[in-house]
Amino acid sequence: MPNIMVTIWFPPTKGIDVAKKAIESRKKFPADESIAIQLAQGLIGDRQGIKSITISEVKEGKLEEALTRAGEILRFIAEIEGVTYKIDLMTTPEEAYASVGMKPPE
């Protein structure tokens, strides 16, 4: 199954608002490891603002449910003015190697 990478951009002046909304979203949408498991999360700051990236491993057969859930969470956070987001699907290393008929190195 692919991984989901969620990217959220927001202006530095909205950092506190986004942090509060993120805490609120965790209460409203608690983690459900039967759908996906978070692999990594981090923030990057630059001249254009702040970028938050989260990568989650989707459980077998749960892609549609994971995308729906991510969309709900993102729309909730995007209620803050200046927040934008994007959802990307990423192949796993195993899937990438398999697509060219190879196995990943050990």
SVG drawing of the C-alpha trace seen along z (x, -y; Angstrom):
<svg xmlns="http://www.w3.org/2000/svg" viewBox="-14 -37 35 46">
<polyline fill="none" stroke="black" stroke-width="0.4" points="0.0,0.0 1.2,-3.5 2.1,-6.0 0.2,-9.3 2.3,-12.5 0.3,-15.5 1.8,-19.0 0.3,-22.0 1.5,-25.6 0.8,-28.5 2.1,-32.0 4.3,-32.4 1.8,-34.8 -0.7,-31.9 1.6,-29.5 -0.3,-29.6 -3.6,-29.3 -2.5,-26.3 -1.0,-24.7 -4.2,-25.1 -6.3,-23.8 -3.9,-20.8 -4.5,-20.0 -8.2,-20.4 -8.1,-18.1 -6.4,-15.3 -9.4,-15.3 -12.0,-15.5 -10.2,-13.0 -8.2,-10.6 -5.5,-8.5 -6.9,-5.2 -4.0,-2.8 -6.4,-0.3 -6.4,-2.8 -2.9,-4.3 0.2,-4.6 2.1,-7.9 5.8,-7.4 7.2,-10.9 6.2,-14.5 8.1,-17.7 8.1,-21.4 10.2,-23.5 10.4,-27.3 11.5,-29.5 10.8,-33.0 7.4,-32.0 6.1,-30.6 6.0,-27.3 5.5,-23.9 4.3,-20.9 4.8,-17.4 3.3,-14.2 3.9,-10.8 1.6,-7.9 1.7,-4.2 -1.8,-3.1 -3.0,0.3 -4.0,2.8 -7.4,2.0 -7.7,-1.3 -6.6,-3.8 -10.0,-5.4 -10.7,-5.6 -7.3,-7.1 -7.7,-9.7 -11.2,-10.6 -10.0,-11.0 -7.0,-13.1 -9.3,-15.4 -11.6,-15.9 -8.7,-16.8 -7.2,-19.1 -10.5,-21.0 -10.8,-21.4 -7.4,-23.0 -7.8,-25.0 -10.6,-27.0 -7.7,-29.2 -7.0,-32.0 -3.8,-31.5 -3.6,-27.7 -3.3,-25.6 -2.6,-21.9 -1.8,-19.1 -2.1,-15.3 0.4,-13.1 0.5,-9.3 4.0,-7.9 5.1,-4.4 7.0,-2.4 10.5,-1.4 9.3,2.2 6.6,1.0 9.1,-1.2 11.5,1.7 8.7,4.1 7.5,1.7 10.8,2.3 10.9,6.0 13.4,5.9 13.5,6.5 14.9,3.8 18.5,4.3 18.9,5.7"/>
</svg>
